[in-house]
Amino acid sequence: MFRAAIFSLAALLAVPAQADIIDARFDRPTTRYDHGILGDAIEWGMLRIITRDLRQTRIILPESRVFEDIKPRLADVDGDGNDEVVVVETSLELGAQLAIYDESGKIAATPFLGRPHRWLAPVGVADLDGDGRPEIAYVEKPHLSKTLKVWRFTNGKLTQLASLPGLTNHQIGWDFIVGGIRDCGSGPEIITADANWKNVMATRLNRRQLTTRRLGPVKSTASFRRALACEF
C-alpha cells in the first residue's frame, strides 16, 4: 500500500527532499471551471506524486484552481538527476500558468496569463541550447497569440529566456497536443505548427534567440509524429 501525505496550497507538510519521483497522476475530477479547451468540461482538483519508496503525496488545489491539462509530465527541470512534475495549473479568475511540483509541493510557476479562459500548451523539457542546463518550452495561448516561450528553472524560480510568435501546437477541443522536442543528430529542435496550420515547423534556441524553419506541409497529425521521428 502507498503511504500517503496530503498537501494543500495553504499548508504543506515537510517530507524528505530529493525523493525519486516515478509517477504522477491527476485525480478528483471537477466541473468547477467552464473552459472545456480539451474537449470536455472535466478538469482535475488533485495531483498524486509517487516516489520510488512508494510514498504518495496528494496535492489538493483550492476551489479557485484546477489542473487544466492532459497529464502530468515527469522531467528533470533543475538538472539534479531527479524528476520533477510539470503541469498546467489554472486559476478560475486569472487563467493558466505552467507549474512545477515535487514531493514537497509547488516549487515554481510562471505568471498566470491574466484572465479566465486563457491557456498554454506544454511542448517539453530539454537542454535546448546545449549549455548543459534544461529549458522548458510551451505555447502560450495556442489559439490566440500562438507564441512559443522558453523558460529555465534557476535558483528556485522560472525565468523566461525567449519567445517567438506565429507557432502553435493545439486546436480547440483536442484532448492531445501535437509536436514536441526532437534531436535528429544536430541538436534539439522544437516541433510545432505555424500559426495557420499549414506547415510543420522546427525551432531552435541559440543564445536566448529562437529561430524557426519549415519542415513540410501539415497533412494530418501524423505529420508531427513523422517530424519527431526525423522522417523529414
C-alpha positions as CSV (number, residue, x, y, z in Angstrom):
1,M,0.0,0.0,0.0
2,F,1.0,3.6,-0.6
3,R,2.0,5.7,2.4
4,A,0.2,9.0,1.8
5,A,0.9,12.5,2.7
6,I,-1.8,15.2,1.9
7,F,-0.8,18.8,1.0
8,S,-2.8,21.9,0.2
9,L,-1.6,25.2,-1.0
10,A,-2.4,26.7,2.4
11,A,-0.4,24.2,4.5
12,L,2.4,21.9,3.3
13,L,3.8,19.2,5.5
14,A,7.6,18.6,5.2
15,V,8.8,15.4,3.5
16,P,12.4,14.3,2.7
17,A,14.0,16.3,-0.1
18,Q,15.1,15.0,-3.5
19,A,13.0,11.8,-3.4
20,D,13.0,9.8,-6.7
21,I,9.6,10.6,-8.3
22,I,8.5,7.7,-10.5
23,D,4.9,8.6,-11.4
24,A,2.3,11.4,-11.2
25,R,-1.4,11.3,-11.8
26,F,-4.4,13.7,-11.8
27,D,-7.4,12.8,-9.6
28,R,-10.6,14.4,-8.2
29,P,-12.3,15.3,-11.5
30,T,-14.2,18.5,-11.3
31,T,-16.5,20.7,-13.4
32,R,-15.9,23.9,-11.5
33,Y,-14.1,25.6,-14.4
34,D,-16.2,26.2,-17.5
35,H,-13.5,26.4,-20.2
36,G,-13.5,23.0,-21.9
37,I,-10.5,23.7,-24.1
38,L,-9.5,20.0,-24.0
39,G,-12.9,18.8,-25.4
40,D,-14.9,18.3,-22.2
41,A,-16.0,20.0,-19.0
42,I,-13.8,17.9,-16.7
43,E,-10.6,19.2,-15.1
44,W,-8.7,18.0,-12.1
45,G,-8.6,19.1,-8.4
46,M,-5.7,16.9,-7.2
47,L,-2.2,15.7,-8.2
48,R,-0.8,12.5,-6.9
49,I,3.0,12.2,-6.8
50,I,4.5,8.7,-6.2
51,T,8.1,8.2,-5.2
52,R,10.3,5.1,-5.6
53,D,9.9,4.2,-1.9
54,L,6.1,4.1,-2.6
55,R,5.3,7.3,-0.7
56,Q,2.3,9.0,-2.2
57,T,1.9,12.8,-1.9
58,R,-1.6,14.2,-2.7
59,I,-1.7,17.9,-3.6
60,I,-5.2,19.3,-3.4
61,L,-6.0,22.6,-5.1
62,P,-8.3,25.1,-3.6
63,E,-11.7,25.6,-5.2
64,S,-10.4,28.6,-7.1
65,R,-8.0,26.5,-9.2
66,V,-7.8,23.3,-11.3
67,F,-5.2,21.3,-13.2
68,E,-6.2,22.1,-16.8
69,D,-4.0,19.5,-18.5
70,I,-3.9,16.2,-20.4
71,K,-1.5,14.5,-18.0
72,P,1.4,15.4,-15.6
73,R,4.8,15.2,-17.1
74,L,7.9,13.9,-15.4
75,A,11.1,15.9,-16.2
76,D,14.3,16.9,-14.6
77,V,13.8,20.7,-14.8
78,D,16.7,21.6,-12.4
79,G,19.4,19.2,-13.7
80,D,19.9,17.4,-10.4
81,G,19.2,14.0,-11.8
82,N,15.8,13.7,-10.2
83,D,12.5,14.3,-12.0
84,E,10.0,17.0,-11.1
85,V,6.4,17.2,-12.2
86,V,5.3,19.7,-14.9
87,V,1.7,20.6,-15.2
88,V,-0.7,23.3,-16.4
89,E,-2.5,24.8,-13.4
90,T,-5.3,27.3,-13.9
91,S,-6.9,30.0,-11.7
92,L,-10.6,30.4,-12.4
93,E,-10.0,34.2,-12.3
94,L,-6.5,34.5,-13.9
95,G,-6.2,31.7,-16.4
96,A,-3.4,29.2,-16.8
97,Q,0.2,29.0,-15.6
98,L,3.0,26.4,-16.0
99,A,3.7,24.9,-12.6
100,I,6.4,22.7,-11.3
101,Y,5.9,20.4,-8.3
102,D,8.0,17.9,-6.4
103,E,7.0,15.8,-3.4
104,S,7.2,18.9,-1.2
105,G,4.6,20.8,-3.2
106,K,4.8,23.6,-5.8
107,I,8.4,24.8,-6.2
108,A,8.0,27.3,-9.1
109,A,5.5,28.6,-11.7
110,T,5.2,31.1,-14.5
111,P,2.8,34.0,-14.0
112,F,-0.9,33.4,-14.7
113,L,-2.0,34.6,-18.1
114,G,-4.2,37.2,-16.6
115,R,-7.8,36.4,-17.3
116,P,-10.1,33.3,-17.4
117,H,-10.2,31.1,-20.5
118,R,-6.6,31.7,-21.3
119,W,-4.4,28.5,-21.6
120,L,-1.0,27.3,-22.5
121,A,0.1,24.0,-24.2
122,P,3.4,22.4,-23.0
123,V,5.9,21.3,-25.5
124,G,8.6,19.6,-23.4
125,V,11.8,19.9,-21.4
126,A,15.3,19.6,-22.8
127,D,18.7,21.3,-23.0
128,L,17.7,23.3,-26.0
129,D,20.8,25.5,-26.3
130,G,23.5,22.9,-25.5
131,D,24.8,24.7,-22.3
132,G,24.1,21.7,-20.1
133,R,21.0,23.2,-18.4
134,P,17.4,22.1,-19.2
135,E,14.9,24.5,-20.6
136,I,11.0,24.3,-20.6
137,A,9.0,25.1,-23.7
138,Y,5.3,25.8,-24.1
139,V,3.0,27.6,-26.5
140,E,1.2,30.5,-24.8
141,K,-2.4,30.9,-25.9
142,P,-2.1,28.4,-28.8
143,H,-5.5,29.5,-30.3
144,L,-4.9,33.3,-29.9
145,S,-1.5,34.8,-29.7
146,K,0.2,31.5,-30.6
147,T,3.6,32.3,-29.0
148,L,6.3,29.8,-28.3
149,K,8.0,30.6,-24.9
150,V,11.1,29.1,-23.4
151,W,11.9,29.2,-19.6
152,R,14.6,28.0,-17.3
153,F,14.3,26.9,-13.7
154,T,17.2,28.5,-11.8
155,N,17.7,29.4,-8.1
156,G,14.2,28.3,-7.2
157,K,12.3,30.3,-9.9
158,L,11.4,30.2,-13.5
159,T,13.0,32.8,-15.8
160,Q,11.8,33.5,-19.4
161,L,14.7,33.1,-21.9
162,A,13.0,33.7,-25.3
163,S,9.7,33.9,-27.1
164,L,8.6,33.7,-30.7
165,P,5.0,34.4,-32.1
166,G,3.5,32.5,-35.0
167,L,3.7,29.0,-33.7
168,T,1.1,26.6,-32.2
169,N,0.6,23.0,-31.1
170,H,-3.1,22.6,-30.2
171,Q,-6.6,23.2,-31.6
172,I,-9.7,23.9,-29.5
173,G,-11.4,20.6,-28.4
174,W,-8.3,18.3,-28.9
175,D,-7.6,16.1,-26.0
176,F,-3.9,15.9,-27.1
177,I,-1.1,18.2,-28.0
178,V,1.0,17.8,-31.2
179,G,4.7,18.1,-31.7
180,G,7.4,18.1,-29.0
181,I,11.2,18.1,-29.0
182,R,13.4,16.1,-31.3
183,D,17.1,15.7,-31.9
184,C,18.0,14.3,-35.3
185,G,21.7,14.5,-34.7
186,S,22.4,18.2,-34.9
187,G,20.8,19.3,-31.6
188,P,17.3,19.7,-30.1
189,E,14.5,21.3,-32.2
190,I,11.0,22.2,-31.0
191,I,8.4,20.8,-33.4
192,T,5.1,22.8,-33.8
193,A,2.8,24.0,-36.5
194,D,2.9,27.5,-37.9
195,A,0.0,29.8,-36.9
196,N,-2.2,28.8,-39.8
197,W,-1.7,25.0,-39.5
198,K,-0.1,24.9,-43.0
199,N,3.4,23.8,-42.1
200,V,5.3,21.8,-39.6
201,M,8.0,24.0,-38.1
202,A,11.3,23.3,-36.3
203,T,12.6,25.9,-33.9
204,R,16.0,26.2,-32.2
205,L,17.2,28.1,-29.2
206,N,20.6,29.8,-29.5
207,R,21.9,32.5,-27.1
208,R,18.3,33.3,-26.0
209,Q,17.1,33.7,-29.6
210,L,14.6,31.4,-31.3
211,T,14.8,30.8,-35.0
212,T,12.4,28.6,-37.0
213,R,12.3,26.9,-40.3
214,R,9.7,25.0,-42.3
215,L,10.0,21.2,-42.5
216,G,7.0,20.3,-44.7
217,P,3.2,20.6,-45.0
218,V,0.7,19.7,-42.3
219,K,-1.2,16.8,-43.9
220,S,-2.6,15.4,-40.6
221,T,-1.5,15.0,-37.0
222,A,0.7,12.1,-38.4
223,S,2.9,14.8,-39.9
224,F,4.1,15.8,-36.4
225,R,4.8,12.2,-35.5
226,R,6.9,11.9,-38.7
227,A,8.8,15.0,-37.8
228,L,9.5,13.8,-34.3
229,A,10.8,10.5,-35.8
230,C,13.2,12.6,-38.0
231,E,11.5,11.4,-41.2
232,F,11.7,14.9,-42.6
